[in-house]
Amino acid sequence: MPPRWNEDRLTAKLGIDYPVIQGPLGGLSSQKLTAAVSNFGGLGSFGAHGLTPEAIKEAIAEIRSLTSKPFAMNLWISMEDEGARTSDENAFNRSLVSLTTHLAALGAPHPTFKPYSPARFEDQARILLDAKVPVFSFIFGIPPREILEECRAKSIVTIGTATTPEEGAVLQEAGVDAIVASGFEAGGHRGSFLRAAEDSLTGTLSLVPQIVDNVDVPVIAAGGIGDARGVVAVLALGAEGVQVGTVFLACEESGASLLHRQALRGKKAGHTALTKGFTGRLARGIHNRLLQELNQEGTAVLPYPLQRSLVRNLAIPAEAAGRSDLLPLWAGQSANLSTCTDVSGFLTSLVEEISEIAGPIIQWSAARREKQILK
C-alpha cells in the first residue's frame, strides 16, 4: 500500500495523527491554542522561556486539563546575550532615547533602570523533566548531555532547532529525536547557535534538503509555510513534518492581542523585516513604524533580554491605545497567507487540501528517503 502523507516516523514517534506542529510562539503562546492543535491530532506547543519555573508548572497542568493528547513545551537554551550582566544605567538610558517620544505621546511612565536578574534554563528544564512532558522542544542551542539522557530515560521526545546544516549535524550528534529546519522566512527569533544569526540566514527550500540528506532523524520544516502548498513542497524535499507559527498566531485561540491578529490579516502583513530592536536578538516581524525606527543606523540596542524588557514599557501602553504601529508584530514572510480564525476549521481545511494533492509527491519522497537510508 502506498504511504499516506500523514503516516511517517515523526507521527509514530510523537503519537499524533498529522505531522503538523504548532510553533511555540514565545510569549504569545496560550494553553488553549496548544490544546486545540493537539486535540485535532497535530502537536500543540507552548513557548515557556519567559516564565518562572512555577508558572511553567501551572501552564503544564492547565494544558493537561484541556487535552489528553501529546503536546510540546519549548525552552531557549541560551537565556541571555554577552553583556547582559554588565550592562549599566548609561546603556539603558542610551537605548531608551529611541522610545521616549512615543512614551510621552502615550502618557506612559518613564521607565527607570533596574539591575538585571538572570533566569536559569536548568531550573525551567527541571520542571519539564519532573512533569514528564510528552515533548521537549528547544532553540538557541543544545541542552546539557545529562538533561537529554534524562529525557530518554523518561521517554520524553526531544526536538532541536537548526538554522544551518551544521547545526542540524550537531543536533543529531547530541541524540535528539527530531530536528526543526528553520528557514529565515520564519517569524519571530532566529534560533541560531553556532554562528551569528546574521550569518545563518538560510532559506527553507535550501535548508530542508541539506539537513534531510545529512541526518537520520525526522526533519520538520519551518519558515514561510502557510498553506497546503507549502506543506506539500517541504514534504517533497524530504521533511516528515511541518512547524507552522504565524498562521496559528492569527487564530482566535492564540495569545496574540486583537491588534496583532488584525495586523496579520491586513494588507501590510506581507512586508516583514528582521530586527534586533525588539528584543536584542535577530527576529522577524511586520514592518511598521517601531521596527523602522529601531533599525535606523545609530540606534542603541541593549543585549537580550534587556532590550526586550525595555520595549515592553512601550508595547503595553501602545496596545492599550490601539497603536499597532508601535508594537512588535511578530510574523513570517507568508503572513499574508494567514486565514486562520479558529484552529479546528483551519486544520480541517489544511488536511483536506494536502490529502488532495500530496499522493504522488509523498510516494516519491518516501522512496527517495528509503534509498538515502540504505546508502
URQUI-V485359 format. One record per residue. N is the residue number from 0. RES is the residue in one letter. OMEGA is omega in whole degrees, 0 to 359 (NA if undefined). D_CENTER is the distance of its C-alpha to the mean C-alpha in whole Angstrom. Layout:
n = <N/N>
res = <RES/RES>
omega = <OMEGA/OMEGA>
d_center = <D_CENTER/D_CENTER>
//
This chain:
n = <0/1/2/3/4/5/6/7/8/9/10/11/12/13/14/15/16/17/18/19/20/21/22/23/24/25/26/27/28/29/30/31/32/33/34/35/36/37/38/39/40/41/42/43/44/45/46/47/48/49/50/51/52/53/54/55/56/57/58/59/60/61/62/63/64/65/66/67/68/69/70/71/72/73/74/75/76/77/78/79/80/81/82/83/84/85/86/87/88/89/90/91/92/93/94/95/96/97/98/99/100/101/102/103/104/105/106/107/108/109/110/111/112/113/114/115/116/117/118/119/120/121/122/123/124/125/126/127/128/129/130/131/132/133/134/135/136/137/138/139/140/141/142/143/144/145/146/147/148/149/150/151/152/153/154/155/156/157/158/159/160/161/162/163/164/165/166/167/168/169/170/171/172/173/174/175/176/177/178/179/180/181/182/183/184/185/186/187/188/189/190/191/192/193/194/195/196/197/198/199/200/201/202/203/204/205/206/207/208/209/210/211/212/213/214/215/216/217/218/219/220/221/222/223/224/225/226/227/228/229/230/231/232/233/234/235/236/237/238/239/240/241/242/243/244/245/246/247/248/249/250/251/252/253/254/255/256/257/258/259/260/261/262/263/264/265/266/267/268/269/270/271/272/273/274/275/276/277/278/279/280/281/282/283/284/285/286/287/288/289/290/291/292/293/294/295/296/297/298/299/300/301/302/303/304/305/306/307/308/309/310/311/312/313/314/315/316/317/318/319/320/321/322/323/324/325/326/327/328/329/330/331/332/333/334/335/336/337/338/339/340/341/342/343/344/345/346/347/348/349/350/351/352/353/354/355/356/357/358/359/360/361/362/363/364/365/366/367/368/369/370/371/372/373/374>
res = <M/P/P/R/W/N/E/D/R/L/T/A/K/L/G/I/D/Y/P/V/I/Q/G/P/L/G/G/L/S/S/Q/K/L/T/A/A/V/S/N/F/G/G/L/G/S/F/G/A/H/G/L/T/P/E/A/I/K/E/A/I/A/E/I/R/S/L/T/S/K/P/F/A/M/N/L/W/I/S/M/E/D/E/G/A/R/T/S/D/E/N/A/F/N/R/S/L/V/S/L/T/T/H/L/A/A/L/G/A/P/H/P/T/F/K/P/Y/S/P/A/R/F/E/D/Q/A/R/I/L/L/D/A/K/V/P/V/F/S/F/I/F/G/I/P/P/R/E/I/L/E/E/C/R/A/K/S/I/V/T/I/G/T/A/T/T/P/E/E/G/A/V/L/Q/E/A/G/V/D/A/I/V/A/S/G/F/E/A/G/G/H/R/G/S/F/L/R/A/A/E/D/S/L/T/G/T/L/S/L/V/P/Q/I/V/D/N/V/D/V/P/V/I/A/A/G/G/I/G/D/A/R/G/V/V/A/V/L/A/L/G/A/E/G/V/Q/V/G/T/V/F/L/A/C/E/E/S/G/A/S/L/L/H/R/Q/A/L/R/G/K/K/A/G/H/T/A/L/T/K/G/F/T/G/R/L/A/R/G/I/H/N/R/L/L/Q/E/L/N/Q/E/G/T/A/V/L/P/Y/P/L/Q/R/S/L/V/R/N/L/A/I/P/A/E/A/A/G/R/S/D/L/L/P/L/W/A/G/Q/S/A/N/L/S/T/C/T/D/V/S/G/F/L/T/S/L/V/E/E/I/S/E/I/A/G/P/I/I/Q/W/S/A/A/R/R/E/K/Q/I/L/K>
omega = <180/182/174/186/184/178/180/183/183/180/178/181/184/183/181/182/184/182/180/182/175/177/186/170/174/182/179/175/169/178/181/179/179/182/182/179/179/181/178/182/173/177/174/180/180/178/188/190/182/185/172/177/180/179/176/179/179/179/179/180/181/178/180/176/183/180/174/182/178/176/181/168/186/177/173/178/179/187/183/177/180/179/183/185/182/180/187/183/179/178/178/182/177/181/180/183/185/183/191/181/180/178/180/181/180/183/182/179/179/182/178/183/173/179/182/176/187/173/183/176/183/179/177/182/180/178/180/181/181/179/182/179/182/185/176/178/185/176/179/174/182/179/175/185/183/178/178/178/178/175/179/181/182/179/173/180/181/179/177/183/179/175/177/176/180/178/176/181/182/175/177/180/179/176/177/184/179/183/172/174/189/179/185/177/187/174/178/189/171/187/185/180/177/176/176/182/180/179/184/185/178/180/184/183/176/186/187/182/178/179/179/184/186/177/181/183/178/178/180/182/178/177/177/180/185/180/184/180/179/179/181/180/183/174/177/179/177/176/178/177/178/172/185/182/188/180/180/179/180/182/180/184/184/178/179/179/177/179/181/180/178/179/180/179/182/184/184/182/181/180/179/179/176/179/168/188/183/186/187/176/184/183/183/176/177/180/177/184/182/181/181/182/181/178/181/180/179/178/181/180/180/175/174/3/184/179/178/180/180/183/177/178/176/186/183/178/179/178/179/181/180/183/180/179/180/180/167/184/183/180/175/185/177/182/180/176/184/179/185/170/173/188/185/180/180/183/177/179/181/182/180/182/178/182/181/189/191/190/184/181/182/178/179/182/180/179/179/180/179/178/180/181/184/181/NA>
d_center = <35/33/29/27/24/22/24/23/22/18/20/22/21/18/21/19/21/19/16/14/10/8/5/5/5/6/10/10/10/13/15/17/14/13/17/17/15/16/20/20/19/16/13/12/9/9/8/11/11/13/16/19/20/22/19/17/20/21/17/18/21/21/18/21/23/22/21/23/20/18/14/12/11/9/10/10/13/15/15/17/19/22/25/23/26/28/27/30/31/32/29/28/30/30/26/27/30/27/27/30/31/29/29/33/33/31/33/30/31/31/29/31/29/28/28/25/24/22/20/20/17/20/21/17/17/21/20/18/21/23/22/21/18/18/15/13/10/9/8/11/14/16/17/21/23/24/21/20/24/24/21/23/26/25/23/19/17/15/12/11/9/12/12/16/18/20/16/16/20/20/17/20/22/21/21/18/18/15/13/10/11/9/11/12/12/8/7/6/7/9/9/12/15/18/19/18/15/17/19/16/16/16/16/14/18/19/17/16/20/21/18/20/23/23/21/23/20/18/15/12/12/9/9/12/13/14/17/19/21/17/17/20/20/18/19/22/21/21/17/18/15/12/8/8/6/9/12/11/11/14/16/18/16/13/13/14/17/20/20/16/17/20/19/16/19/22/23/21/18/19/19/16/16/15/16/16/18/16/15/16/14/13/10/11/13/16/19/21/24/22/19/23/25/22/22/26/28/29/26/26/22/22/20/17/17/20/19/16/19/22/20/19/23/23/20/22/25/24/22/25/27/25/25/21/23/22/18/15/14/10/10/10/14/15/14/18/17/16/19/17/19/19/17/20/22/19/18/22/23/20/21/25/24/23/26/28/27/25/29/30/27/26/29/29/26/27/30/29/26/29/31/29/29/33/33>
//
